[in-house]
């Protein structure tokens, strides 16, 4: 059984007979597949492949693993250095250009399976992908630009924004958060963030992590960052990222950091982060559902009722 995104918000299901596994691939039973905000684009446009890119599952030999989204080559100079998110030959992402995890089984390159430590359940391990892995890598990059950061602003308290809140605090960075959605802001506060006060002024934060991709959020980030500070541009949208040609912007000395996913050489550090706060983060944001509930899950996800819906099988552990 697998899901097909037809476009215009329509999801259909089909049953297929699986053929042999291609050379270099392995077949996982999908035990967990989380919904991501970026999936909303495929929900509207339709997809030629099975979507779903935050995948945890089990190999035939019983090994539990999560699926690394970029299909990296493993041989270029970036990959050889462990910087697999910077692969010079990257052409496919799981769930985007090849079949993903909104299905009962998925075939992926063997090199893209990250074994899960025995002490971490799959329902927590899957957060090591987009929610914590992407957040942690972005913050590590951003911290290279600053001698120290006592307090940061996170604009957007969706799943990734909440991941940033959790990771920042685990790294010793105090966090203010802003989100127009009251329930999501409340979740950020529950996880230790302080609600941001008025963001109408300039020069408020040494680091601003913009996670929503909305034009207003980007404008806010560019306004409140202090000279010498850092804007972390994590939010995605179909609109171009622009820098305003204003006197204020021309006279602001700052860094803009764009980050993509995380490299394989950070996996062990990400497991350590999840051991500290992964179970609490899961319990705050994850809504477990079944594959047939996927259409309703997306409807409620788009409406903001769910923060991080996850399709979970009966076999997940």
C-alpha positions as a Markdown table, in Angstrom:
| # | Residue | x | y | z |
|---|---|---|---|---|
| 1 | Unk | 0.0 | 0.0 | 0.0 |
| 2 | Unk | 1.3 | 3.4 | -0.9 |
| 3 | Unk | 0.0 | 7.0 | -1.2 |
| 4 | Unk | -0.1 | 9.1 | -4.3 |
| 5 | Unk | -0.4 | 12.9 | -4.3 |
| 6 | Unk | -2.8 | 13.8 | -7.1 |
| 7 | Unk | -2.5 | 17.6 | -6.7 |
| 8 | Unk | -5.0 | 20.1 | -5.4 |
| 9 | Unk | -4.9 | 18.5 | -2.0 |
| 10 | Unk | -6.0 | 15.0 | -3.2 |
| 11 | Unk | -4.4 | 11.8 | -1.9 |
| 12 | Unk | -5.1 | 8.4 | -3.4 |
| 13 | Unk | -3.9 | 5.0 | -2.3 |
| 14 | Unk | -2.8 | 2.1 | -4.5 |
| 15 | Unk | -1.7 | -1.5 | -3.9 |
| 16 | Unk | 1.3 | -2.6 | -5.9 |
| 17 | Unk | 3.4 | -5.8 | -6.1 |
| 18 | Unk | 7.0 | -5.1 | -5.2 |
| 19 | Unk | 9.7 | -6.3 | -7.6 |
| 20 | Unk | 13.3 | -7.3 | -6.8 |
| 21 | Unk | 15.4 | -4.8 | -4.9 |
| 22 | Unk | 17.9 | -2.9 | -7.2 |
| 23 | Unk | 21.6 | -3.3 | -6.8 |
| 24 | Unk | 22.9 | -1.0 | -4.0 |
| 25 | Unk | 19.4 | -0.6 | -2.5 |
| 26 | Unk | 17.7 | -2.0 | 0.5 |
| 27 | Unk | 14.1 | -2.4 | 1.3 |
| 28 | Unk | 12.7 | -1.0 | 4.6 |
| 29 | Unk | 9.4 | -1.7 | 6.2 |
| 30 | Unk | 8.2 | 1.8 | 7.0 |
| 31 | Unk | 7.5 | 2.0 | 10.7 |
| 32 | Unk | 7.4 | 5.8 | 11.0 |
| 33 | Unk | 7.1 | 8.6 | 8.4 |
| 34 | Unk | 6.6 | 12.2 | 9.6 |
| 35 | Unk | 4.8 | 14.9 | 7.7 |
| 36 | Unk | 6.9 | 17.9 | 6.9 |
| 37 | Unk | 5.8 | 21.5 | 6.0 |
| 38 | Unk | 7.6 | 21.1 | 2.6 |
| 39 | Unk | 5.2 | 18.2 | 1.8 |
| 40 | Unk | 2.4 | 20.8 | 1.5 |
| 41 | Unk | 3.9 | 21.9 | -1.8 |
| 42 | Unk | 3.6 | 18.4 | -3.3 |
| 43 | Unk | 0.1 | 18.1 | -1.8 |
| 44 | Unk | -0.9 | 21.0 | -4.1 |
| 45 | Unk | 1.3 | 20.3 | -7.1 |
| 46 | Unk | 1.0 | 16.5 | -7.2 |
| 47 | Unk | 4.0 | 14.2 | -7.3 |
| 48 | Unk | 5.3 | 11.6 | -9.8 |
| 49 | Unk | 6.8 | 9.7 | -6.9 |
| 50 | Unk | 5.5 | 8.5 | -3.5 |
| 51 | Unk | 6.2 | 11.5 | -1.1 |
| 52 | Unk | 7.4 | 11.3 | 2.5 |
| 53 | Unk | 11.0 | 12.0 | 3.4 |
| 54 | Unk | 11.2 | 11.7 | 7.2 |
| 55 | Unk | 11.4 | 7.9 | 7.4 |
| 56 | Unk | 12.2 | 5.4 | 10.1 |
| 57 | Unk | 11.9 | 1.7 | 9.4 |
| 58 | Unk | 13.3 | -1.8 | 9.8 |
| 59 | Unk | 15.5 | -3.9 | 7.4 |
| 60 | Unk | 14.8 | -7.6 | 6.8 |
| 61 | Unk | 17.6 | -8.5 | 9.2 |
| 62 | Unk | 15.9 | -6.5 | 12.0 |
| 63 | Unk | 18.2 | -3.5 | 11.9 |
| 64 | Unk | 16.3 | -0.3 | 12.7 |
| 65 | Unk | 17.3 | 2.8 | 10.6 |
| 66 | Unk | 16.3 | 6.3 | 9.6 |
| 67 | Unk | 16.6 | 7.4 | 5.9 |
| 68 | Unk | 19.1 | 10.1 | 5.0 |
| 69 | Unk | 17.2 | 12.2 | 2.4 |
| 70 | Unk | 20.0 | 13.4 | 0.0 |
| 71 | Unk | 21.1 | 10.5 | -2.2 |
| 72 | Unk | 24.8 | 11.4 | -1.9 |
| 73 | Unk | 27.4 | 9.9 | -4.2 |
| 74 | Unk | 29.8 | 8.9 | -1.5 |
| 75 | Unk | 32.9 | 9.5 | -3.7 |
| 76 | Unk | 33.3 | 13.2 | -4.3 |
| 77 | Unk | 35.6 | 15.3 | -2.1 |
| 78 | Unk | 32.7 | 16.6 | 0.0 |
| 79 | Unk | 31.3 | 13.1 | 0.7 |
| 80 | Unk | 34.8 | 11.7 | 1.5 |
| 81 | Unk | 35.1 | 14.4 | 4.1 |
| 82 | Unk | 31.8 | 13.4 | 5.7 |
| 83 | Unk | 30.0 | 16.5 | 4.4 |
| 84 | Unk | 27.4 | 14.5 | 2.6 |
| 85 | Unk | 24.8 | 17.3 | 2.5 |
| 86 | Unk | 27.3 | 19.2 | 0.3 |
| 87 | Unk | 27.6 | 16.3 | -2.2 |
| 88 | Unk | 28.9 | 17.7 | -5.5 |
| 89 | Unk | 26.9 | 15.1 | -7.5 |
| 90 | Unk | 23.6 | 15.4 | -5.6 |
| 91 | Unk | 20.6 | 14.9 | -8.0 |
| 92 | Unk | 17.9 | 13.1 | -5.9 |
| 93 | Unk | 16.2 | 13.5 | -2.6 |
| 94 | Unk | 14.2 | 10.6 | -1.2 |
| 95 | Unk | 10.5 | 11.5 | -1.3 |
| 96 | Unk | 11.1 | 14.1 | -4.0 |
| 97 | Unk | 12.8 | 12.6 | -7.0 |
| 98 | Unk | 12.5 | 9.0 | -5.8 |
| 99 | Unk | 9.8 | 7.1 | -3.8 |
| 100 | Unk | 9.5 | 8.0 | -0.2 |
| 101 | Unk | 7.9 | 6.8 | 2.9 |
| 102 | Unk | 4.1 | 7.3 | 2.7 |
| 103 | Unk | 3.9 | 3.6 | 2.0 |
| 104 | Unk | 4.3 | 0.3 | 3.8 |
| 105 | Unk | 7.7 | -0.4 | 2.3 |
| 106 | Unk | 10.3 | 1.8 | 0.5 |
| 107 | Unk | 13.5 | 1.0 | -1.4 |
| 108 | Unk | 16.5 | 3.3 | -0.7 |
| 109 | Unk | 20.2 | 3.3 | -1.3 |
| 110 | Unk | 21.9 | 1.3 | 1.4 |
| 111 | Unk | 24.3 | 4.2 | 2.1 |
| 112 | Unk | 21.3 | 6.4 | 3.0 |
| 113 | Unk | 20.2 | 4.2 | 5.9 |
| 114 | Unk | 21.5 | 5.4 | 9.3 |
| 115 | Unk | 21.3 | 2.7 | 12.0 |
| 116 | Unk | 19.4 | 3.7 | 15.1 |
| 117 | Unk | 21.1 | 3.1 | 18.5 |
| 118 | Unk | 19.4 | 0.6 | 20.7 |
| 119 | Unk | 18.5 | 3.1 | 23.4 |
| 120 | Unk | 16.5 | 5.4 | 21.0 |
| 121 | Unk | 13.0 | 4.4 | 19.9 |
| 122 | Unk | 12.1 | 5.0 | 16.2 |
| 123 | Unk | 9.5 | 7.6 | 17.2 |
| 124 | Unk | 12.3 | 9.7 | 18.6 |
| 125 | Unk | 15.0 | 8.7 | 16.1 |
| 126 | Unk | 12.9 | 10.1 | 13.1 |
| 127 | Unk | 13.3 | 13.6 | 14.7 |
| 128 | Unk | 17.0 | 13.3 | 14.0 |
| 129 | Unk | 16.3 | 14.0 | 10.4 |
| 130 | Unk | 14.5 | 17.3 | 9.6 |
| 131 | Unk | 13.4 | 18.4 | 13.1 |
| 132 | Unk | 16.7 | 18.1 | 15.0 |
| 133 | Unk | 19.3 | 17.3 | 12.4 |
| 134 | Unk | 18.5 | 20.3 | 10.2 |
| 135 | Unk | 18.2 | 22.6 | 13.2 |
| 136 | Unk | 21.4 | 21.5 | 14.8 |
| 137 | Unk | 23.4 | 21.8 | 11.7 |
| 138 | Unk | 22.1 | 25.3 | 11.0 |
| 139 | Unk | 23.0 | 26.4 | 14.6 |
| 140 | Unk | 26.4 | 24.9 | 14.3 |
| 141 | Unk | 27.1 | 26.9 | 11.2 |
| 142 | Unk | 25.7 | 30.1 | 12.6 |
| 143 | Unk | 27.7 | 29.8 | 15.8 |
| 144 | Unk | 30.9 | 29.9 | 13.7 |
| 145 | Unk | 30.1 | 33.5 | 12.9 |
| 146 | Unk | 29.7 | 34.7 | 16.5 |
| 147 | Unk | 32.0 | 34.8 | 19.5 |
| 148 | Unk | 29.0 | 34.0 | 21.8 |
| 149 | Unk | 25.2 | 34.2 | 21.7 |
| 150 | Unk | 23.4 | 34.7 | 24.9 |
| 151 | Unk | 19.9 | 34.9 | 23.4 |
| 152 | Unk | 18.5 | 34.2 | 20.0 |
| 153 | Unk | 15.1 | 34.8 | 18.3 |
| 154 | Unk | 13.3 | 32.0 | 16.5 |
| 155 | Unk | 10.6 | 33.3 | 14.1 |
| 156 | Unk | 8.2 | 30.5 | 13.4 |
| 157 | Unk | 7.3 | 27.8 | 15.9 |
| 158 | Unk | 6.4 | 25.0 | 13.5 |
| 159 | Unk | 8.1 | 21.6 | 13.7 |
| 160 | Unk | 11.5 | 22.9 | 12.6 |
| 161 | Unk | 11.2 | 26.0 | 14.6 |
| 162 | Unk | 10.5 | 24.0 | 17.7 |
| 163 | Unk | 13.5 | 21.8 | 16.9 |
| 164 | Unk | 15.6 | 24.9 | 16.8 |
| 165 | Unk | 14.2 | 26.0 | 20.2 |
| 166 | Unk | 15.0 | 22.5 | 21.7 |
| 167 | Unk | 18.5 | 22.3 | 20.1 |
| 168 | Unk | 19.5 | 25.9 | 21.0 |
| 169 | Unk | 18.7 | 25.3 | 24.6 |
| 170 | Unk | 20.6 | 22.1 | 24.7 |
| 171 | Unk | 23.6 | 24.1 | 23.3 |
| 172 | Unk | 23.2 | 26.6 | 26.1 |
| 173 | Unk | 21.5 | 29.4 | 24.0 |
| 174 | Unk | 18.5 | 31.1 | 25.6 |
| 175 | Unk | 15.6 | 31.6 | 23.1 |
| 176 | Unk | 12.8 | 34.0 | 22.4 |
| 177 | Unk | 10.1 | 32.7 | 20.0 |
| 178 | Unk | 7.5 | 34.4 | 17.9 |
| 179 | Unk | 4.6 | 32.8 | 16.0 |
| 180 | Unk | 1.2 | 34.2 | 15.1 |
| 181 | Unk | -0.3 | 30.8 | 15.9 |
| 182 | Unk | -1.0 | 30.9 | 19.6 |
| 183 | Unk | -0.9 | 27.1 | 20.1 |
| 184 | Unk | 2.4 | 26.8 | 18.4 |
| 185 | Unk | 3.9 | 29.6 | 20.4 |
| 186 | Unk | 2.5 | 28.0 | 23.6 |
| 187 | Unk | 4.4 | 24.8 | 22.7 |
| 188 | Unk | 7.6 | 26.7 | 22.2 |
| 189 | Unk | 7.1 | 28.3 | 25.7 |
| 190 | Unk | 6.4 | 24.8 | 27.2 |
| 191 | Unk | 9.8 | 23.8 | 25.8 |
| 192 | Unk | 11.5 | 26.7 | 27.5 |
| 193 | Unk | 11.3 | 29.6 | 25.0 |
| 194 | Unk | 10.3 | 33.1 | 26.1 |
| 195 | Unk | 7.6 | 34.8 | 24.0 |
| 196 | Unk | 9.2 | 37.6 | 22.1 |
| 197 | Unk | 8.0 | 41.1 | 23.0 |
| 198 | Unk | 7.6 | 43.9 | 20.5 |
| 199 | Unk | 9.5 | 43.2 | 17.3 |
| 200 | Unk | 8.9 | 46.6 | 15.8 |
| 201 | Unk | 12.3 | 47.9 | 17.0 |
| 202 | Unk | 15.7 | 47.4 | 15.4 |
| 203 | Unk | 18.9 | 45.9 | 16.7 |
| 204 | Unk | 17.4 | 43.4 | 19.2 |
| 205 | Unk | 19.2 | 40.1 | 18.7 |
| 206 | Unk | 22.7 | 38.8 | 17.8 |
| 207 | Unk | 21.1 | 35.8 | 16.1 |
| 208 | Unk | 17.7 | 35.4 | 14.4 |
| 209 | Unk | 16.6 | 32.1 | 13.0 |
| 210 | Unk | 13.8 | 32.6 | 10.5 |
| 211 | Unk | 12.0 | 29.3 | 10.0 |
| 212 | Unk | 8.6 | 30.1 | 8.4 |
| 213 | Unk | 9.7 | 31.3 | 5.0 |
| 214 | Unk | 7.0 | 34.0 | 5.1 |
| 215 | Unk | 7.8 | 37.4 | 3.7 |
| 216 | Unk | 6.8 | 39.2 | 6.9 |
| 217 | Unk | 9.0 | 36.9 | 8.9 |
| 218 | Unk | 12.0 | 37.5 | 6.7 |
| 219 | Unk | 11.4 | 41.3 | 7.0 |
| 220 | Unk | 11.3 | 40.9 | 10.8 |
| 221 | Unk | 14.5 | 39.0 | 10.9 |
| 222 | Unk | 16.3 | 41.6 | 8.8 |
| 223 | Unk | 15.0 | 44.4 | 11.0 |
| 224 | Unk | 15.7 | 43.0 | 14.5 |
| 225 | Unk | 19.2 | 41.6 | 13.9 |
| 226 | Unk | 22.0 | 43.6 | 15.4 |
| 227 | Unk | 24.9 | 44.9 | 13.4 |
| 228 | Unk | 27.5 | 42.1 | 13.4 |
| 229 | Unk | 24.7 | 39.6 | 14.1 |
| 230 | Unk | 23.6 | 36.5 | 12.1 |
| 231 | Unk | 20.3 | 35.7 | 10.3 |
| 232 | Unk | 19.8 | 32.0 | 9.8 |
| 233 | Unk | 17.5 | 31.5 | 6.7 |
| 234 | Unk | 15.9 | 28.2 | 7.3 |
| 235 | Unk | 12.3 | 28.9 | 6.2 |
| 236 | Unk | 11.3 | 27.8 | 2.7 |
| 237 | Unk | 8.7 | 29.2 | 0.3 |
| 238 | Unk | 8.2 | 29.6 | -3.4 |
| 239 | Unk | 9.0 | 33.3 | -3.1 |
| 240 | Unk | 12.5 | 34.6 | -3.7 |
| 241 | Unk | 14.6 | 35.5 | -0.7 |
| 242 | Unk | 15.3 | 39.3 | -1.0 |
| 243 | Unk | 17.4 | 41.8 | 0.9 |
| 244 | Unk | 15.8 | 45.2 | 1.1 |
| 245 | Unk | 17.6 | 48.1 | -0.5 |
| 246 | Unk | 17.0 | 50.4 | 2.4 |
| 247 | Unk | 19.4 | 52.7 | 4.2 |
| 248 | Unk | 19.1 | 50.6 | 7.3 |
| 249 | Unk | 20.1 | 47.4 | 5.4 |
| 250 | Unk | 22.9 | 49.1 | 3.6 |
| 251 | Unk | 24.4 | 50.2 | 6.9 |
| 252 | Unk | 24.0 | 46.8 | 8.7 |
| 253 | Unk | 27.1 | 44.6 | 8.9 |
| 254 | Unk | 25.8 | 41.1 | 9.4 |
| 255 | Unk | 25.9 | 37.5 | 8.3 |
| 256 | Unk | 23.2 | 35.6 | 6.4 |
| 257 | Unk | 23.5 | 31.8 | 6.8 |
| 258 | Unk | 21.7 | 29.4 | 4.6 |
| 259 | Unk | 21.8 | 25.8 | 5.7 |
| 260 | Unk | 20.7 | 22.5 | 4.0 |
| 261 | Unk | 20.0 | 19.4 | 6.1 |
| 262 | Unk | 23.0 | 17.9 | 8.0 |
| 263 | Unk | 26.1 | 16.0 | 7.1 |
| 264 | Unk | 26.8 | 12.4 | 8.1 |
| 265 | Unk | 29.7 | 13.5 | 10.3 |
| 266 | Unk | 27.2 | 15.1 | 12.7 |
| 267 | Unk | 25.1 | 12.0 | 13.2 |
| 268 | Unk | 26.6 | 10.9 | 16.5 |
| 269 | Unk | 26.3 | 14.4 | 18.0 |
| 270 | Unk | 22.7 | 14.5 | 16.9 |
| 271 | Unk | 22.0 | 11.2 | 18.7 |
| 272 | Unk | 23.5 | 12.8 | 21.9 |
| 273 | Unk | 21.1 | 15.7 | 21.5 |
| 274 | Unk | 18.1 | 13.4 | 21.2 |
| 275 | Unk | 19.1 | 11.5 | 24.3 |
| 276 | Unk | 18.8 | 14.8 | 26.2 |
| 277 | Unk | 15.6 | 16.1 | 24.9 |
| 278 | Unk | 14.2 | 13.8 | 22.1 |
| 279 | Unk | 11.5 | 12.1 | 24.1 |
| 280 | Unk | 10.2 | 15.4 | 25.5 |
| 281 | Unk | 10.1 | 16.9 | 22.1 |
| 282 | Unk | 8.3 | 13.9 | 20.6 |
| 283 | Unk | 5.7 | 14.0 | 23.4 |
| 284 | Unk | 5.1 | 17.7 | 22.8 |
| 285 | Unk | 4.8 | 17.8 | 19.0 |
| 286 | Unk | 4.1 | 14.3 | 17.5 |
| 287 | Unk | 0.6 | 13.1 | 16.7 |
| 288 | Unk | 0.8 | 9.3 | 15.8 |
| 289 | Unk | -1.6 | 8.2 | 13.0 |
| 290 | Unk | -1.9 | 5.4 | 10.5 |
| 291 | Unk | -1.4 | 5.4 | 6.8 |
| 292 | Unk | -5.1 | 5.4 | 5.9 |
| 293 | Unk | -5.4 | 8.6 | 8.0 |
| 294 | Unk | -2.9 | 10.5 | 5.8 |
| 295 | Unk | -5.5 | 12.7 | 4.1 |
| 296 | Unk | -7.0 | 13.8 | 7.4 |
| 297 | Unk | -3.6 | 14.2 | 8.9 |
| 298 | Unk | -2.6 | 16.6 | 6.1 |
| 299 | Unk | -5.9 | 18.5 | 6.4 |
| 300 | Unk | -5.4 | 19.1 | 10.1 |
| 301 | Unk | -1.6 | 19.8 | 9.6 |
| 302 | Unk | -2.4 | 22.5 | 7.1 |
| 303 | Unk | -5.0 | 23.9 | 9.4 |
| 304 | Unk | -2.5 | 24.1 | 12.2 |
| 305 | Unk | -4.2 | 21.6 | 14.5 |
| 306 | Unk | -1.3 | 19.2 | 14.4 |
| 307 | Unk | 2.3 | 20.2 | 14.8 |
| 308 | Unk | 4.1 | 17.0 | 13.7 |
| 309 | Unk | 1.8 | 14.3 | 12.5 |
| 310 | Unk | 3.6 | 10.9 | 12.0 |
| 311 | Unk | 2.4 | 7.9 | 10.2 |
| 312 | Unk | 3.2 | 5.0 | 12.6 |
| 313 | Unk | 2.9 | 1.3 | 11.9 |
| 314 | Unk | 1.9 | -1.3 | 14.5 |
| 315 | Unk | 5.4 | -2.7 | 14.4 |
| 316 | Unk | 7.2 | 0.6 | 15.3 |
| 317 | Unk | 9.5 | 0.3 | 18.3 |
